[in-house]
Amino acid sequence: MIRLIKPYINFEEIKEELKEILDSGILTSGKYAKSLPKEIARYTGAEYAFNTTSATTALSMAMELLDIGPQDEVIVSDFSFPASSNVVEQRGAKAVFADVSLKTYNMKNEELENKITKHTKAVIFVCALGNPTGVQEIWSICRRHGIPLVVDGACALGSSEKGIQIGNIGDISCFSFHPRKLVTSGEGGMITTSNPEYAQKLAIKLNHGAVAENGKLCFVDYGFNYRLPEIQCMMILKQLEQLDKIISERIATREYYKNELTPLGFEPQAYAKECTHNMQSVVFTVPSGVDRDSLLKYLRNHEVEAVFGTYCLSNCVYNKKKYGDVQTNALWLQNHTVCLPCYHDVEQETVVKVIADYIKGDR
Ligand SMILES: Cc1ncc(COP(=O)(O)O)c(C=O)c1O
């Protein structure tokens, strides 16, 4: 099977550090857990960064930080993984889905403008499949309305727009280190901000609500444990050193697929010239007349692991029941996109050949 993604890390690369951590007995909150947020802050340009156990817990923390409650509305990109809006539901608030562009798959400016009401307390912009396109314009709109912007950059570590990295655009940003991401620790996440007030609150909230006073913990607030253990932090640090190389290799694979598949009628996810797209997912819409699900089945039967792009959130059963049925670009994308295998030694020629065979009718 040609896998969709493979981790960019192996045992040989980390065995010394692994031994060191296990022998030290310091399995949490040690030197790797301290270095990781510093390195993420350095890489993204954000002033502050905090480890979390996942992007979901990072987003949940963002909602906590912004004090989202039952009277509030939070506008969320409609094309994403359900975690992006589940964190709004967790607060008892109303998720308002903003439709996305059929080209970039990201939230459209006019959708955001139209959905802002006096109840809007925050906006969650998703960098769909790693794509940062349009995030700065969305941030300008948010600022104009005095609404904080949370960037769901779960897929977007290493992506940038106009020279600014995701993590340093918006009021709060969240990342994931799930195995579908370019840098992984199995599970893991990060929250970044350049707002000192948010950072101060995060430091307390992420430490069970405690501050250190005279060598003791003083619980000044309620808080949580979303800490990421030493081994996971070490793994992420190792991969961060390689991130720029990983991204350039993935861009090269995407270019290969684009050159080969565009003539067959596939259209790649678009991104603006002034952006670096980290290519967390390499996604195309299928040619008109092609049944996407049959193509995915054919690929799987021919040992190629491919999946659909991502979900239309407003069409998920829970959201549809609560907020009603809508026909959006996001729904069209959910049903017409394919995400292809991508990593340094992927057998890209085989992937293209299997797709071409399918299109030519050898079904
Ligand atoms: C856009 C987006 N947000 C949030 C998440 C949740 O990330 P995690 O699995 O780290 O909680 C994902 C997961 O794939 C995602 O794609």
The ligand as a Gaussian input file, in Angstrom:
#p B3LYP/6-31G(d) Opt

LIG

0 1
 C       -8.312000      22.042000      11.065000
 C       -8.205000      21.128000      12.239000
 N       -8.465000      21.601000      13.464000
 C       -8.344000      20.835000      14.562000
 C       -7.952000      19.513000      14.466000
 C       -7.795000      18.685000      15.706000
 O       -6.461000      18.383000      15.915000
 P       -6.011000      17.358000      17.057000
 O       -6.176000      15.989000      16.490000
 O       -4.580000      17.676000      17.337000
 O       -6.878000      17.614000      18.219000
 C       -7.661000      18.971000      13.225000
 C       -7.246000      17.582000      13.093000
 O       -6.955000      17.066000      12.059000
 C       -7.782000      19.799000      12.070000
 O       -7.519000      19.329000      10.848000

